[in-house]
Each structure stands twice: as C-alpha cells, then as structure tokens.
Amino acid sequence: MLWDTAGQEEFDAITKAYYRGAQACVLVFSTTDRESFKAIPAWKQKVVTEVGDIPTVLVQNKIDLLDDSCIKNEEAEALAKKLKVRFYRASVKEDLNVSEVFKYLADKYLQKLKQQTAEDSEVLHISSNKIGVFNTAGGSHSNQNSSTLNGGDVINLKPNKQRTKKNRSPFSNCSIP
Ligand SMILES: Nc1nc2c(ncn2[C@@H]2O[C@H](COP(=O)(O)OP(=O)(O)OP(=O)(O)O)[C@@H](O)[C@H]2O)c(=O)[nH]1
C-alpha cells in the first residue's frame, strides 16, 4: 500500500498520521524544484522520529527535464551519502527507474523482516531455557534444591497461611437485617 503525502508543511500534523507505521520510505525531490531538494533532510528526520530507521531511498524525479535542472549531480549524490540511503534518478513521466525503486525497497524490507524473525526466535530460544518451574505442590519437592528439579530453576509457591485461615468465607462479614 502506498501513501503519497502532501509535501507542504501546513499538512505536517495530518501527514504524520499517514506515515506512522510505514515499513519503507521514498523521499522524492524534483529536478526542477530546489526547495523540494532542500526539504529532504527534514523529511528524513520526520520519518525517523515517527517510525525509526526503515528502508529508505532518495529519488530525484523528472530527469526528463535535466536541461532545466537546479540541482547538481554531486549535490544529490552527496545528500544520499550523508543520509545513508540509496539514490535513484527517475522519471515518472518516462517510466524510468520507477519499478526499480519499489523492488529495492521490497527486497530491503523482506531482508529486515527475515533478520527480525531470526532474532526473535533466538530470543525465544534463550528465554525458554530460562523459564523457571513454578512448583505449587508445596509437598515433597518444596525443600529440594532448585537445580534438582527438571534441571532448572524452581520457584516454590506456598499458600499464605495467615490470609486463608482468617476469611475462609467471603460472606462472613455480611448479614441481612
Ligand atoms: N516532466 C515530468 N513531469 C512530472 C513527472 N512526475 C510528475 N510530473 C508532473 O509534476 C506535477 C506534480 O506532480 P504531483 O504528482 O502532483 O507531485 P507531488 O509532489 O505529489 O505534489 P503534491 O501533491 O503537491 O505534494 C504534475 O503536473 C505531474 O504531471 C516526471 O517525471 N516528469
């Protein structure tokens, strides 16, 4: 699902709600609009603040209009380097490099997802080895050393004698006049 947010600052509060939860980001500026280029670092920061470090690309659109360009090639490349994102030159009008952008992001996202899944199962494996055995029997095992039951940690749970002795019936203090 793609969300095309409005670039204008007056829509900031609204657009935030659109990219919250995003899994990838395309930062686009126009070859013929220097302001859109200058706004890129702020946009990157806004996205990072809202959703963290997600797969992101920088795209210079409208390269069919290179003759009217107001951004030098080196400037755009330097910005991509500074922001640590891949840089594409594209033309939506000429259908140049459009699918490449989305293919790269989809690959990056899947890689991240696989890595995350692997890390999660690793955490699950480690923590499952550390789950304590809750022994509620309070009987023959209760004095056993923790390392002797099931080879792991044993936490003995005993009923609180004081409380159970006192108010055996929840209605003991109630009476009907
Ligand atoms: N020559 C050329 N024109 C393009 C290209 N991509 C978009 N345009 C034109 O640029 C204008 C702006 O396109 P939009 O898609 O509205 O740009 P936007 O950045 O989403 O603008 P907002 O919706 O105001 O944020 C339109 O007239 C498009 O037809 C391109 O690659 N080359």
The ligand as an SDF file (V2000), in Angstrom:
LIG
                    3D

 32 34  0  0  0  0  0  0  0  0999 V2000
    8.1630   16.1690  -16.7640 N   0  0  0  0  0  0  0  0  0  0  0  0
    7.7620   15.4450  -15.7290 C   0  0  0  0  0  0  0  0  0  0  0  0
    6.6820   15.8240  -15.0130 N   0  0  0  0  0  0  0  0  0  0  0  0
    6.2890   15.0570  -13.9710 C   0  0  0  0  0  0  0  0  0  0  0  0
    6.9950   13.8840  -13.5890 C   0  0  0  0  0  0  0  0  0  0  0  0
    6.3800   13.3550  -12.4970 N   0  0  0  0  0  0  0  0  0  0  0  0
    5.3510   14.1620  -12.2030 C   0  0  0  0  0  0  0  0  0  0  0  0
    5.2860   15.1980  -13.0810 N   0  0  0  0  0  0  0  0  0  0  0  0
    4.3480   16.3020  -13.1090 C   0  0  0  0  0  0  0  0  0  0  0  0
    4.6260   17.1220  -11.9760 O   0  0  0  0  0  0  0  0  0  0  0  0
    3.4280   17.7010  -11.4530 C   0  0  0  0  0  0  0  0  0  0  0  0
    3.3120   17.4310   -9.9650 C   0  0  0  0  0  0  0  0  0  0  0  0
    3.1080   16.0430   -9.7540 O   0  0  0  0  0  0  0  0  0  0  0  0
    2.5000   15.5060   -8.4270 P   0  0  0  0  0  0  0  0  0  0  0  0
    2.4420   14.0070   -8.5080 O   0  0  0  0  0  0  0  0  0  0  0  0
    1.2320   16.2180   -8.1000 O   0  0  0  0  0  0  0  0  0  0  0  0
    3.6320   15.9570   -7.4110 O   0  0  0  0  0  0  0  0  0  0  0  0
    3.6020   15.9160   -5.8160 P   0  0  0  0  0  0  0  0  0  0  0  0
    4.9820   16.0710   -5.3520 O   0  0  0  0  0  0  0  0  0  0  0  0
    2.8650   14.7030   -5.3570 O   0  0  0  0  0  0  0  0  0  0  0  0
    2.8230   17.2230   -5.4460 O   0  0  0  0  0  0  0  0  0  0  0  0
    1.8830   17.4480   -4.1460 P   0  0  0  0  0  0  0  0  0  0  0  0
    0.7310   16.5330   -4.3550 O   0  0  0  0  0  0  0  0  0  0  0  0
    1.5610   18.9030   -4.2510 O   0  0  0  0  0  0  0  0  0  0  0  0
    2.7020   17.1050   -2.9520 O   0  0  0  0  0  0  0  0  0  0  0  0
    2.3000   17.1030  -12.2900 C   0  0  0  0  0  0  0  0  0  0  0  0
    1.9510   18.0320  -13.2760 O   0  0  0  0  0  0  0  0  0  0  0  0
    2.9160   15.8510  -12.9390 C   0  0  0  0  0  0  0  0  0  0  0  0
    2.3520   15.5470  -14.1620 O   0  0  0  0  0  0  0  0  0  0  0  0
    8.1300   13.4950  -14.3760 C   0  0  0  0  0  0  0  0  0  0  0  0
    8.8200   12.5080  -14.1380 O   0  0  0  0  0  0  0  0  0  0  0  0
    8.4670   14.3260  -15.4070 N   0  0  0  0  0  0  0  0  0  0  0  0
  1  2  1  0
  2  3  2  0
  2 32  1  0
  3  4  1  0
  4  5  2  0
  4  8  1  0
  5  6  1  0
  5 30  1  0
  6  7  2  0
  7  8  1  0
  8  9  1  0
  9 10  1  0
  9 28  1  0
 10 11  1  0
 11 12  1  0
 11 26  1  0
 12 13  1  0
 13 14  1  0
 14 15  2  0
 14 16  1  0
 14 17  1  0
 17 18  1  0
 18 19  2  0
 18 20  1  0
 18 21  1  0
 21 22  1  0
 22 23  2  0
 22 24  1  0
 22 25  1  0
 26 27  1  0
 26 28  1  0
 28 29  1  0
 30 31  2  0
 30 32  1  0
M  END
$$$$
